[in-house]
Each structure stands twice: as C-alpha cells, then as structure tokens.
Amino acid sequence: MSGNLQLLSDTLAAAKAEGRAALIAYLPAGFPTVDGGIEAVKAVFDGGADVVEVGLPHSDPVLDGPVIQTADDIALRGGVKIADVLRTVREAHAATGKPVLVMTYWNPIDRYGVERFTAELAEAGGAGCILPDLPVQESALWREHAAKHDLATVFVVAPSSKDERLATITAAGSGFVYAASLMGVTGTRASVGAQAADLVRRTRATTDLPVCVGLGVSNAAQAAEVAGFADGVIVGSAFVQRMLDAEDEAAGLTAVRELAGELAKGVRADG
C-alpha cells in the first residue's frame, strides 16, 4: 500500500495553479476525544483547508506553545495511542480524499519502529510526516522507509538556519518545506513579520519544493499576508484555541469550520 505523497504534491500544485497559497491546518489527534478529533479534521477540510496535519500528542512538545500543550495533555489523559493517530488519518482521508500528514516528535516513532510506523501510515492513506526535531543527518533510516512507502518527509527550517544548512535540509526533504516564521514556540501572534518572508526567499533559493509558513498565523489578515510570499499557510494554535473555547464538541466543530472558511478566504488573493 502506497502513501499519498503524490496527492500532497498535486494539492499544493493545484493551489499554486489557482494563484493562491494552500491552507494547511493542524489539529492534535485524540482532542477533545479520538472521535471528536476525527470530526474536527473533517470540519476544517469542510471549511476550506487543503491539507491537515494531525498531531501525535507528546508529553514534552518542545516546539508547541501552551495552547497545543493543553490539547495534548487532554488527549494524553484520554489515553490516546499511535493507533488512534493512524485511525484519525485513515478516517479523515477516507471521508474527504484530501492529504493528511502526521506531525510528530521523533521519540514516539523511534519506539514504535520506523518500518512499522511508515507501513501503517501509508496503509492508513497518510501523505507523510512532519518531523520537527529529527536532525537531517540522523534521518537516513526514516527517509529510506518513507520513500519506500511514498510518504513525504517534511523538515522544519527556521530563521536561524544558515543558507548552507537550508540547502542540506531541503535536499533531504519531500512534499514541502515547513518554514517556522520566527524563533520560539507555536502560538498566535500579533504579527508574523518580515523574518518569515526572508526565510521563504532564502529557502526557495535552495529547492523547488513548496515552502509553507507556520507559527503565529491566526486570522484571515495574517493568512493573506503570508500567502503573499509563501506557497502555503500553516495554522494550528488558532484552531485548537477555538476548540478549547467552545462550550461543547458541536460548538467546537462549528468554530473550527468557520475559522477554516475565514482563513481559506485569506489565502485567496481576491479574498
């Protein structure tokens, strides 16, 4: 069973052909429950997301700010397992036909087994993985198995990355490059800023892969700003916050669907 790297690439290319950036949403699996998390992914697709990253909840998420940490804690207390993450991918992809990635720290995959994880992610219809803490120089085993199963390997670059380092990272990756818009953890911010535009420019000089920007985007105006220079706009904490603020699960689904709709307008130049 092959993974959906090609679907991811085609989806990003289709957005580019429309003259817009892709909208990539992030939601953790198992939040607020496993079933509720699956419905939330479907809801953001329904609202207009092109791609969804499903987070594998981790007890020490070094890149994630307090909002996503809160959601991860809820998921972990609920007993979420890797099997539930894979089920989330499977059901969300089956219901929508759209690309679903997993965003995870390296340790859970290492413990689970690289070969087993890549095979099961591909079987679930996954498009690949975003691996924020896996150093490129230690990624050969992962990349070998990901390539065998047609899964994207998405690495994260940061404003601190030197040009030579960017070239090394982008040469090893596939699917797209995740450009962290600023130093620090994820979360909503008042401004996404010039650092991100400079990072996209420098990253594009090293690769033909789409460059998608995350960390800090929370509303349509910011989405439009980032869409002006990036191939994709990644939004996570703002979706999670809507779920946390909702009085019940149904209200949460409505809230994330509406936010996806607002952001989808933002990434379209005529929005």
N, C-alpha and C positions, 0 to 999 in steps of 0.2 A: 504493500500500500504506500503510495507516494504522498508526501505532504503537499501543501499548497503554496510553495514559493512562487510559482508562476502566476497564480491568482493574485497574490500580493503585488507582484511586479506589474501585472496588467491593470490592476485597480489604480495604482499610483500613476501609471502611464495614461489611463483614461481621464483622470482628473487634470493632468497636465494638458492633455489634448483639448479639454474644455476651457483651458486658460485660467485654471484656478489651482489652489493648493488642496491637498487631501485633508480631511478631518479625521484624526486618529484619537480615539477615546481610550481612557484607561479606567478599569474597574477591577477591584480585587475579587477573586473567587471566594465563595463562602460568606459574602457580605450582602445583606444582613443575615442571610441563610444561604445554603447552597442553591436551593430552588429560587430564592429571591435574587441571588446574584445572576443566575442564568436569565431570569426575566429582565433584569436591569440591562444586561448586554443586548438582549433583543430590543429593548426600548430605545437604547441610544442608536442602534442601527436604524430602527424605525424613524427616529428623529432626524437622521441625516448623516450619521457617521459613516465613513468609508471603510475604516479598519478599526478593530478593537483589540487592545492589549488586555489580556486577563492576567492580573497579578497573582503570583503564588505567595500567599501570606507568609511572612517571615518574622521571627521573634526579634530580630535586630536589623531592621531595614535601613541601612546606613544612608541611602540616597533619599529616603522618603521623609517628608516633614510630618508634623503632628496629626494632620487630618488623615493621611493614609495610614499612619501608625495606629490611630484609633480604630479604623476599619479593620486593619489586620488583627488587632487584639480581639475584636468581636468575632472575626472569622476563626481565629485560633482557639478561642474559648468555646466556640461551637464545634470544635473538633475537625476542622477542615483538613483533608488529606490530599496528596497528589492525585489520587483517583478522582477526587471531586473537582480538581482543577481541570483534569482531562475531560471529565464529563461536561463541565461548563463549556469548554472549547467545542466538544462534539455537538452538543445540543444547540449552541448558538450558531455554529456554522451550518448545521443541518437545516435549521429554521430559516436562515437568511441567504445562504450561499455566498456569504461575504468572508473576507480574510480575517482570521482570528489568530493572534500571536499570544505567546506566554511571556510575561516579564518576570524574571526570577533571578535571585542571587544564586551564586554557583553552588554553595554548600548542599542545598537540598537535592540538586541533580547529581552531584558527586556521590552522595549517599545512596540515592535511588539506583544509580547505574546509568551511565551515559547511553549505552546501547539500548537499554530497556526504555529509557525516557524518550529518546528520539523515535524509536519504533512506535511507541504508544501515542506520541504526539502526532505523528504522521497518520497513524491509523484513525485518530480522532478527527482528522481533517485540518489539523493545525497548519499555519503558514510558516511558523518558525518561532524563534526565541530572541528576546532582548536580554542581554546578559551584562548588566551594568558594572559588575565587579570581577569579571573574568578577564585577566590580562591577555592581550593578544598572543604574547609569547608563550602562554601556557594553554592555548586554545586548540592545539592541533587535533587532539583526540575528539573533542566536541565537534570541530568543523568536519572532520572525516565522516562521522556518523550523521551529522546534519545534512551534508552533501549527498550521502547515500540515500537519504530519505526525502530529498527535495524540500528541505527546511531552510528558511532564511536564518542567518546568523547576524543579528543586528548589534553592533558595538556602539558604545556611547563615547562621544568626543566632547571636550569642554574647552572654554575659552583659554585655559592654561595650557592646552595641548600645543606643542611647537609644530611647525609645518612638517618637519621630518617625521614626527610621531603621527601626525594626521595621515600621512601617506601610508605608513605601516598599518595603521588601524583600518583605513578604508580599503586597502588591498586585500585584507583578510575577511572583510565583511561581505554580506549579500543582503538583498532585499532593499534596505535603505540604511542610511546613517542617522543615528539619533544624536542630534546636537543639543547638548544641555546649554540653555541660554545664558546661564550665569553660574558662578561658583556657589555651592551650597546645596541645600536640600529642596525637594519639591514643595510646592505650595503656591497659593495665588499671590500675585504681587501687583503693585500699582502700575509698574512699567516693565516691559520686557527688555527694552533698551537696545542700544547700538552694539553692545558686545555680541549679541546673537547674530546680527547682520554681518559683522566682521567674521565671525566663526563660520557662518554659512559660505561666505565668499572664499575663505581660505580652504575650507573642506572641499568645495566644488572644484578647486584648482587641482585636487588630487584624485578625483573619481568621477565617473559618470553615474554613480548611484544617486537616487533621490536623497536630498538632505532635509530631514524633518526636525522641527524645533519643539522642544518641550521644556518644562519647568517655568511656571509663572503665568501661563495664559489662562484667563478665567472668564472672559466675556467676549462679545462679538467684536468690539472695537479692537481689542488686543489681537484677536484672531485675524482680523483684517490687516492689522499692522504686520504681523508675522507672515501672513500669506503673501504680502508684497515682496518678500525676499526669499522665502523658503518653499520647498516642494510639499511640505506637509506641516500641519499644526497639531501638536500633541497636547491633549488636555486631560488631566487626571484629578487633581485635588478638588477642582470646582464641581465635578460630577459627584465625587464622594461626599463633599460637603452638603450637596442637595439631598443626598440620601440620609445623611446624619440628621439634617434639619427637619426632615419630613415626619409628620405625626404618625404615619403608618406606612406599610410597604406600598400600598396602592398609590398613596400620595408621592412617595419616593420615585416610583416608576414614571408617574406623570411629570415630575420635576426634572428628571434626567432626560426624558424625551423632549421636553420643551427646551432645555438648555442645548441639547444637540441641534435642535432646529435653529436656535439663535446663532450658534457657532457655525452651522452649515451655511447660513446666510453670510456670516462674516468672512468665510474663506472664499466666497464667490465675489469676484471683483465688482460685480454690479450690485452686490448686497447692500 
